[in-house]
């Protein structure tokens, strides 16, 4: 495997945070979850100013393992997203792979969320030709206002809004007989019903994939970001050999894709809003 040309500036602090959180005290009681995921979007209409362009199709296949305990979660996740752009001369093949590990941990007043992994197009892995953009991750650190407060203040860095950037974060959570609420501004709002059978989520999604053109000469990156809303319903509990089935329906709003085109240079385009559906099997 060819080593990355240089480390991303934020990568080493992220690894330090991730390793440090692994040393936090663990609770005895814990549970694990293995899942398979499939998500399908309606085809995106291309911007009107691009003449004679075909619709953009997108889907997602994923699998992962998640370990939960009283102090947090840790997991490994892989997903594959074909994003088929059929216009111009994109410097990528549209087959986006992502393998990450990480989770979240809380200790006294502090909470840490960290994820690190590799993200890139299929030709990079097939030919083992990597560059520095393949290393990716996100991190957030919160501190509760006081020990019994549902409000935490912090900072997070990720690619949700395009290039990697740090943003202030405000996190508030509350549980009562009506369910569990989590508000994490400016990136997420989530509600879970009692028993977690229903879930509604509005979330800012965004990431970066390292790319190579067909000739493997142009090294660049693709950024995909959106506001995604989804309502899911869980069937079954996932005990024994029979999985819980989670069905979802939602929409992607303000979807933007930024990538290198061999003819016109960097493109940053907004795709039309579209509906999506998902199914997840969880053991």
N, C-alpha and C positions, 0 to 999 in steps of 0.2 A: 504494500500500500504506500502510495506517495504521500509524504507528510504535507500538511497545510503550509503555505508559504510563510505565514506569520499569524500569531495569535490575535484575536480580536481584543481591543483594549479592555473590555468589560469582562472577558472570559475568566481570567484568573481570580478576580474577586468573587465571581459567582461560584467557582469551584470551592474556594475557601469557605464560603457561607454554607454550601451544600454539605461539605465534609464535617463542618462544625456542628450542624444540626443533627447529623447522624449520631453524635455522641451524647445527645440529650437523654435524660432518663426515660425508660420505656415502662408502660403499664403492662401488667401480666395479661389481662384480658385483651384479646385482639381477634380480628376476623380478616379473611382474605376474599377477594372477588376476582374472578376471571370473566372477561367479556369479549364478545364479538359484536361489531358494529357495521351497519351499512346505512349510508345517507345518500339521497338522490335529490338534486336540484332540478327544477324546470330549466330549460335552456335559457341562457341570458341573451337578450337582444343586444347587439353591438351598438355603440353610439351612432347616432344618425349621420354625423359628419364623416364617418368612414364608409365610403361607397362600396357596394357589392360585396359586403362582408357577411359570412355565414354566422349563425348563432354560435354562442360559446356553450359547450356542454361541460358539466361538472358532476362528479360523484366522489364518494369517499368510502373506503373499506378500512376497518381498523380492528385491532385486537390489543388486549392489554391485561395486566395483572395489577391489582390494587390491594395493599395491606393497610388496614385501619386499626388504630389503637386509641387509647384515651388521650395520648399526647399528640396525635396527628396521623398523617397518612404517608405512605411511600409506594410508588408504583413505577412500572415500566410500560410504555405505550408505543405502538407502531401504527402508522396509518399511511395509506396510499391514495393520492388524489389525482385522477386524470383531469386536467384542465385543458380542453382542446380549443386552441385559438387558431382559426383557419383563415387568417388574413395576414398580409405582409410577409416579412421574413423574421419570425421570432428567433432569438438566439437561445432557444431552449426547446425541448421536445414535449413539454406539457405533462410529463409523468413525474409527479412530485412525491417523494418518499421522505418520511420523517420518523426517526427513532429517538425517543427521549426517556430519561428517567429522572425522578425527583418527587417532590411532594410538599407537604406543609407540616410544620411542627409548632407547638406553642409551649411556652415555659414561663410560668408566673405571668408577668405583664406583657411578655413579648411573643410575637408570632412571626415566623419566617416561612415564606413560600419560595421555592427554588426549583428550577428545572433546567437540565442541560442535555444536549444530544447532538445529533447530526441530521441535517436536512439538505436534500439535493435532488437533482433529476436522475433518472434511471441510467443514463449513459455515463454519469460519473462513477456509479458503483459497478457497472458492467465492465468498464475499462480501467477502473481503479485510478482515475485521474481527478484528483481533488485539489481544490484551492481553499483559501482561508475562510470564505463565506460559508463553508459547509458546517462549521462549528457554530452552534446556536444555543440560546437559552433565555431565561427570564428569571427575575428575582424581585421579591417585595419583602419589606420589613415593617412591622407594625408594633406600636406600643399602646396598650390600653391606657385610657385617661386615669383610671384608678382600678383597683383590684376587682370591684364589683360592678364596673361600668360596662355596658354593651358597646361603647364607642371606643374605637382605636384610631390613631393617626399614624401615618407612615409614608413611605415612598416606594415606588416600584419602577423597574426598568424592563422594557420589552419592545416588541415590534408591532403592538396592536394598532398603532396609529401611523405605521410606515417604518421609517428608519428607527433603529434603536434609540429610545429616549427615556429619560427619567421624569416621572410625574408624581406630584403629591397624591396621596390616597387617603380616603376617609372610609372606615369600615364600621358598620353598625349591624348587629344581629339581635333578634328577639324571637322567643318561642312562647306560645300560649296555646289555648285550646283550639285556636283557629289555624295553627300550623307554625311553620318556622320561616322567618324572614331574614334575608341577608342582603344588605346593600353595601356595595363596595364601589364607591365613586372614584374615578369616572368610568369604570369598566364593567360593572355588573349589577343586576338586580335579580334576586331569586326568591321564589316562594315554594315551599313544600307543604303538602297537606299532612295532617296527622297520619302516621303510618307510612309516609313517603310514597303513597300510591299515585298522587298527582304532583306534577312539578311544572312551574312556569319559570322561564329564564329569559332575560334580556341581557345580552352580553356583547361586548366589543371583542371581536376575534381578529387576529392578525398575526402573520408570521412571515419569515423570509426563507427562501430556498436557494441554495447555490445552483448555478446553471452553467451548462456548456452548450455551444451550438453543435450542429450535426458534425462538423469537421473537427470538433474539439479544440478549436483555436481561440475562441472568444470566451473568456471567463467573466461572468456577470452574476446577477441575482434577480430573483423574482419576488416581489412583495404582493401579498394578497391580504386584503383587509375588508371588514364588513361589520355592520351591526346585525346580529342574528337574534331572532326571537323564536322560542320553541315551547310548545306545550306537550308534555309527555304523560303517558299513563302506564302504570306497571301492572302486568298480569302475572300472578303467582309470586312466590317468595324466593324461588331459586334454591330450594333445599334439595339435597340428594343429586340424582342424575338429571332431574328436570330443571331447565333454566327458567328464571324469571324472564318474561318478555316485556320489553319497554317499547311502546309505540309512540312516535312523535310526529307532530306536524308544526310547521312554522314558516318563517320567511327570512330572506336575506335582504337587507336594506342598505343603501349607500355602499354597494360593493365596488371596490376599486382594485385594479391590478396595475402594477408598475413593473416593466421589464425592458430589456434591451432589444431593439429591432435592428437587424443588420443593414437595413436601407435607410431608416429614418432616425435612428438613435434611440434615446430613452423615451418610452411612452408611459404616461400615467393617465389611465382612462377609467371612467365610471361606467359600470355595466348597469343595465336595468334592474329594478327590484324584482325578486322572483320568489316563488313558493318552494318549500322543501318538505320531504318526508324522511323518516328514519325508523329503523328497527334495531334493537339491541338485545342480545341474549346474554344473560348474566347468571353465573353459577356461584 
